[in-house]
Amino acid sequence: MKLYRLVPSAAPHDPRWDNAPRHGVVQVRAFSPADARVVAAQAEIDFLDIPAKPGDGTTTESASAFRDDKLYHVVLESETAGDGPRGIVAR
């Protein structure tokens, strides 16, 4: 696996941040840049995980800011991330 850093690329006042929280820089261990976005999105709290659901069976995982290339860009930090599971390394 590789080590990736997801970095906010939109300005703090960009209206796209109204739809998703800004998490700052996040470092993940993943297979690819696309997988890095998925790993970061899976680490966010989902409406299905808390009592405040928008509707039965409705997930918010696909609406993550990490999946929006206008909000975050992915930077390869290392071709080898060492031993460890796929997931968040640092926030």
ZAMARRO-566840 format. One record per residue (C-alpha): residue number from 1; residue in three letters; x, y, z. Coordinates in steps of 0.1 Angstrom, whole numbers, plus 5000, padded with zeros to 4 digits. Layout:
residues N
nr NUM; rest ALA; X X; Y Y; Z Z
...
END
This chain:
residues 91
nr 1; rest MET; X 5000; Y 5000; Z 5000
nr 2; rest LYS; X 5010; Y 5036; Z 4996
nr 3; rest LEU; X 5008; Y 5067; Z 5018
nr 4; rest TYR; X 4986; Y 5096; Z 5006
nr 5; rest ARG; X 4978; Y 5130; Z 5019
nr 6; rest LEU; X 4944; Y 5146; Z 5012
nr 7; rest VAL; X 4947; Y 5184; Z 5012
nr 8; rest PRO; X 4919; Y 5210; Z 5010
nr 9; rest SER; X 4921; Y 5227; Z 4977
nr 10; rest ALA; X 4891; Y 5250; Z 4978
nr 11; rest ALA; X 4892; Y 5284; Z 4996
nr 12; rest PRO; X 4877; Y 5284; Z 5031
nr 13; rest HIS; X 4849; Y 5307; Z 5019
nr 14; rest ASP; X 4840; Y 5284; Z 4989
nr 15; rest PRO; X 4803; Y 5276; Z 4990
nr 16; rest ARG; X 4810; Y 5239; Z 4984
nr 17; rest TRP; X 4821; Y 5237; Z 5020
nr 18; rest ASP; X 4784; Y 5244; Z 5030
nr 19; rest ASN; X 4776; Y 5209; Z 5019
nr 20; rest ALA; X 4804; Y 5191; Z 5038
nr 21; rest PRO; X 4826; Y 5198; Z 5067
nr 22; rest ARG; X 4862; Y 5208; Z 5063
nr 23; rest HIS; X 4886; Y 5183; Z 5079
nr 24; rest GLY; X 4919; Y 5198; Z 5072
nr 25; rest VAL; X 4948; Y 5177; Z 5060
nr 26; rest VAL; X 4943; Y 5139; Z 5063
nr 27; rest GLN; X 4969; Y 5112; Z 5058
nr 28; rest VAL; X 4958; Y 5077; Z 5047
nr 29; rest ARG; X 4972; Y 5043; Z 5038
nr 30; rest ALA; X 4955; Y 5031; Z 5006
nr 31; rest PHE; X 4960; Y 5013; Z 4973
nr 32; rest SER; X 4955; Y 5042; Z 4949
nr 33; rest PRO; X 4944; Y 5079; Z 4949
nr 34; rest ALA; X 4908; Y 5069; Z 4943
nr 35; rest ASP; X 4910; Y 5044; Z 4972
nr 36; rest ALA; X 4925; Y 5072; Z 4994
nr 37; rest ARG; X 4894; Y 5092; Z 4989
nr 38; rest VAL; X 4872; Y 5062; Z 4998
nr 39; rest VAL; X 4893; Y 5055; Z 5029
nr 40; rest ALA; X 4890; Y 5091; Z 5041
nr 41; rest ALA; X 4852; Y 5091; Z 5034
nr 42; rest GLN; X 4847; Y 5059; Z 5053
nr 43; rest ALA; X 4863; Y 5074; Z 5084
nr 44; rest GLU; X 4837; Y 5102; Z 5085
nr 45; rest ILE; X 4806; Y 5097; Z 5106
nr 46; rest ASP; X 4776; Y 5086; Z 5086
nr 47; rest PHE; X 4740; Y 5094; Z 5093
nr 48; rest LEU; X 4734; Y 5056; Z 5096
nr 49; rest ASP; X 4759; Y 5055; Z 5125
nr 50; rest ILE; X 4740; Y 5081; Z 5147
nr 51; rest PRO; X 4703; Y 5085; Z 5157
nr 52; rest ALA; X 4699; Y 5117; Z 5135
nr 53; rest LYS; X 4690; Y 5099; Z 5102
nr 54; rest PRO; X 4679; Y 5119; Z 5072
nr 55; rest GLY; X 4657; Y 5089; Z 5063
nr 56; rest ASP; X 4656; Y 5052; Z 5068
nr 57; rest GLY; X 4683; Y 5034; Z 5049
nr 58; rest THR; X 4699; Y 5067; Z 5036
nr 59; rest THR; X 4737; Y 5069; Z 5037
nr 60; rest THR; X 4757; Y 5101; Z 5034
nr 61; rest GLU; X 4790; Y 5084; Z 5026
nr 62; rest SER; X 4789; Y 5093; Z 4989
nr 63; rest ALA; X 4785; Y 5130; Z 4998
nr 64; rest SER; X 4818; Y 5132; Z 5016
nr 65; rest ALA; X 4840; Y 5163; Z 5009
nr 66; rest PHE; X 4869; Y 5139; Z 5004
nr 67; rest ARG; X 4852; Y 5125; Z 4972
nr 68; rest ASP; X 4850; Y 5160; Z 4957
nr 69; rest ASP; X 4881; Y 5168; Z 4936
nr 70; rest LYS; X 4872; Y 5205; Z 4938
nr 71; rest LEU; X 4874; Y 5204; Z 4976
nr 72; rest TYR; X 4903; Y 5180; Z 4982
nr 73; rest HIS; X 4933; Y 5169; Z 4961
nr 74; rest VAL; X 4953; Y 5138; Z 4967
nr 75; rest VAL; X 4991; Y 5138; Z 4970
nr 76; rest LEU; X 5013; Y 5107; Z 4970
nr 77; rest GLU; X 5036; Y 5109; Z 5000
nr 78; rest SER; X 5053; Y 5075; Z 4998
nr 79; rest GLU; X 5052; Y 5045; Z 4974
nr 80; rest THR; X 5056; Y 5023; Z 5005
nr 81; rest ALA; X 5035; Y 5030; Z 5036
nr 82; rest GLY; X 5051; Y 5003; Z 5057
nr 83; rest ASP; X 5032; Y 4978; Z 5077
nr 84; rest GLY; X 4997; Y 4986; Z 5088
nr 85; rest PRO; X 4961; Y 4984; Z 5078
nr 86; rest ARG; X 4944; Y 5003; Z 5051
nr 87; rest GLY; X 4929; Y 5034; Z 5068
nr 88; rest ILE; X 4935; Y 5068; Z 5083
nr 89; rest VAL; X 4971; Y 5074; Z 5095
nr 90; rest ALA; X 4969; Y 5110; Z 5108
nr 91; rest ARG; X 4945; Y 5139; Z 5109
END
